[in-house]
Amino acid sequence: MDHFQLDLGPGGWLLFVVAGIFTGIINTLAGSGSLITLPIFIFFCGLPPTVANGTNRIGVLIQSIVGSWSFYRQGKLPIQNLWPLLLSSAIGAYVGSRIAADLDETLMNYTIGGLMVFMLAVLLVSPKRWLRESGQGGENNRHPLTLGIFFLIGVYGGFIQAGVGIFLLAALVLMARYSLVEANAIKLLAVLFFNLPALWVFWQNGQVHLGYGLLMAVFQSIGAWIGVRFAAKVPRANVWIHRLLILIVIVSASKMLGLWAYFS
């Protein structure tokens, strides 16, 4: 396999532009954007699932750099006491990516779908905890339970990127007690950290197509910049992000549990 060759017609370029920008926005404001890019890499580009999984990390990594820096420039990224969470998730991601080849895709789909249904209940039952404009983040960052949760999220993110942003947001808002906008900024930084070891593992195993990955990354970065501008500038951004989260979780749960079959 030529890791740089691109086989895209005019329609393919348009697909990458639209999907990349939309994915960057979704990943910045909520998560699960990989549910868009992974099928494109597999079904449109013809990459094997393991290569698609590795290739997808390039766009996620670069958009996380753009998004994290943009949030920092806007004064929305609190960096105090973050190292324990970042290191814990990065170690977990290394573990998860090492065993990704043994992943049972069907079982993982049902597991993600079940977790998404649970997450939907949390979003609907406790909306006030998600909508606070300011948080008290950082107080629980060294607590063993918090570190353990972030390690497990890192393991999952090392397995497969799809949906990990939702779980990170839940942990940052409900456990680490950050506001939703702050949590989005920290989420991007955490994704950046734990995708470094994951991408290295996939690269070492020849499971990265640089051409498709870098092309998608360009448009995902544009989407990330747009998402940060929205979160930082739009009044009551927490409310709109919360609504987007609910929509994304419903769509993700339906897709992972195979409910698409009933509507197609």
Secondary structure, DSSP 8 states (H G I E B T S, - for coil): --SS-----HHHHHHHHHHHHHHHHHHHHSS-THHHHHHIIIIIS---HHHHHHHHHHHHHHHHHHHHHHHHHTT----TT-HHHHHHHHHHHHHHHHTGGG--HHHHHHHHHHHHHHHHHHHHH-HHHHH-SS--TTTTTT-HHHHHHHHHHHHHHHH--TTHHHHHHHIIIIIS---HHHHHHHHHHHHHHHHHHHHHHHHHTT---HHHHHHHHHHHHHHHHHHHHHHHHSTTHHHHHHHHHHHHHHHHHHHHTTGGGGT-
